[in-house]
Amino acid sequence: MPITLNSYNLHEAEKRLCTEALQSAGNIIGAAALLGITRHALKRRILKLEINWRSAPEKAAA
């Protein structure tokens, strides 16, 4: 799926790519595979970019 970036802001581009991968894969391991990075690298990016991600989506529904 092609992603169009709204600006050349690297921080925003990285955040959007990580968010899209997480939504697409549904979990950190799958998203990391989509991005071609390790799950530890993705976890570091989630913290660095302050991405609101829950590993258990059922908690959000509660």
Backbone bond lengths (Angstrom), bond angles and torsions (degrees), N, CA, C in turn:
res aa  C-N    CA-C-N  psi(-1)  N-CA   C-N-CA  omega(-1)  CA-C   N-CA-C  phi
1 M - - - 1.438 - - 1.524 108.61 -
2 P 1.310 118.06 124.41 1.459 120.36 179.73 1.535 111.04 -74.71
3 I 1.319 114.87 143.16 1.463 121.11 178.33 1.522 107.89 -119.09
4 T 1.316 116.61 126.62 1.454 121.69 177.68 1.522 108.54 -99.37
5 L 1.319 115.66 126.03 1.466 120.62 179.99 1.524 109.66 -89.33
6 N 1.322 116.12 142.17 1.461 121.20 -178.58 1.519 113.04 -83.47
7 S 1.330 117.00 -19.07 1.457 120.92 179.90 1.522 109.13 -154.17
8 Y 1.316 116.19 179.39 1.460 121.15 177.93 1.530 111.67 -97.29
9 N 1.311 116.34 20.89 1.461 121.50 179.07 1.528 108.41 -74.69
10 L 1.332 116.71 111.63 1.458 121.79 -175.55 1.524 111.82 -62.73
11 H 1.323 117.83 -40.37 1.462 122.44 179.56 1.523 110.40 -58.82
12 E 1.321 117.09 -48.65 1.464 121.33 -179.40 1.530 111.50 -67.11
13 A 1.328 117.12 -37.92 1.466 120.91 179.27 1.529 110.42 -64.34
14 E 1.321 116.81 -45.30 1.456 121.38 179.95 1.533 110.55 -63.88
15 K 1.327 116.58 -41.75 1.460 121.00 178.95 1.523 110.95 -63.47
16 R 1.317 116.17 -43.18 1.465 119.81 -179.81 1.523 111.52 -65.55
17 L 1.330 117.61 -42.81 1.463 120.58 178.97 1.530 111.34 -62.24
18 C 1.318 116.32 -43.53 1.467 119.95 179.12 1.522 110.96 -64.79
19 T 1.315 117.21 -43.17 1.465 121.83 -179.86 1.523 110.92 -63.62
20 E 1.333 116.39 -44.93 1.464 120.43 179.22 1.526 110.95 -62.60
21 A 1.324 117.04 -41.15 1.467 121.04 179.70 1.522 110.55 -65.44
22 L 1.326 117.42 -41.95 1.464 120.85 178.71 1.525 111.68 -63.72
23 Q 1.319 117.02 -42.36 1.459 120.44 179.35 1.523 110.77 -67.48
24 S 1.319 116.09 -39.11 1.462 120.91 -178.44 1.529 111.88 -68.45
25 A 1.330 115.88 -46.33 1.466 120.46 -176.21 1.521 112.12 -81.71
26 G 1.320 117.25 -34.34 1.461 120.31 -179.44 1.516 114.32 87.87
27 N 1.328 117.43 -9.11 1.461 120.32 176.79 1.520 109.78 -153.04
28 I 1.322 115.98 165.57 1.457 121.22 -174.36 1.529 112.12 -67.79
29 I 1.318 117.38 -39.75 1.459 120.35 -177.92 1.533 110.71 -64.72
30 G 1.321 116.36 -45.28 1.463 120.46 178.71 1.519 112.43 -65.91
31 A 1.327 116.51 -40.22 1.464 120.72 179.20 1.527 110.57 -65.13
32 A 1.325 116.80 -40.90 1.461 120.41 178.34 1.527 110.41 -62.50
33 A 1.320 116.72 -39.65 1.465 120.84 178.00 1.528 110.63 -63.87
34 L 1.339 117.10 -41.55 1.463 120.63 177.44 1.525 111.73 -61.08
35 L 1.325 115.80 -38.07 1.461 120.94 -178.46 1.530 113.21 -83.30
36 G 1.330 116.17 -13.64 1.461 119.91 -179.44 1.517 113.38 76.48
37 I 1.336 116.07 30.46 1.466 121.63 178.72 1.524 108.57 -128.98
38 T 1.324 117.09 169.38 1.461 120.24 178.20 1.524 109.70 -78.54
39 R 1.333 115.86 162.03 1.470 118.92 178.92 1.523 110.91 -66.67
40 H 1.327 116.70 -30.91 1.472 119.67 177.29 1.528 110.85 -66.64
41 A 1.322 116.05 -39.81 1.469 119.71 177.72 1.521 110.42 -64.49
42 L 1.327 117.01 -39.89 1.463 120.27 178.39 1.526 110.93 -66.62
43 K 1.336 117.38 -40.27 1.468 119.94 177.58 1.528 110.81 -60.97
44 R 1.338 117.16 -40.50 1.467 120.30 177.45 1.522 110.92 -62.55
45 R 1.330 116.31 -40.46 1.467 119.84 179.16 1.532 111.21 -67.86
46 I 1.317 117.37 -37.96 1.472 120.68 177.78 1.529 109.64 -59.19
47 L 1.318 116.83 -43.42 1.466 120.57 178.73 1.526 110.94 -69.35
48 K 1.332 117.00 -46.03 1.464 121.80 -177.55 1.525 111.46 -62.51
49 L 1.328 116.61 -42.49 1.461 121.43 -176.09 1.520 113.30 -89.45
50 E 1.350 115.47 -0.17 1.464 122.16 179.51 1.523 111.99 54.88
51 I 1.334 114.92 49.04 1.459 120.96 177.64 1.521 108.07 -83.47
52 N 1.315 116.23 127.21 1.459 121.34 179.13 1.517 108.16 -81.53
53 W 1.317 116.97 95.07 1.454 122.22 -177.20 1.517 109.07 -128.52
54 R 1.284 115.78 132.43 1.466 121.14 176.21 1.513 107.76 -113.33
55 S 1.316 116.14 130.15 1.458 119.95 -179.53 1.519 111.97 -72.26
56 A 1.342 116.56 -16.09 1.464 120.48 178.88 1.529 108.69 -121.36
57 P 1.339 117.99 93.61 1.472 120.48 -176.97 1.521 113.94 -59.64
58 E 1.337 118.50 -24.66 1.456 119.98 -179.85 1.531 112.15 -65.50
59 K 1.343 118.34 -21.34 1.465 120.47 177.11 1.527 110.70 -69.53
60 A 1.329 116.47 -31.16 1.467 120.32 179.74 1.523 111.20 -67.43
61 A 1.325 116.89 -31.11 1.453 120.56 -179.33 1.528 112.61 -76.29
62 A 1.325 116.93 -21.54 1.465 120.68 -177.13 1.506 113.00 -76.48
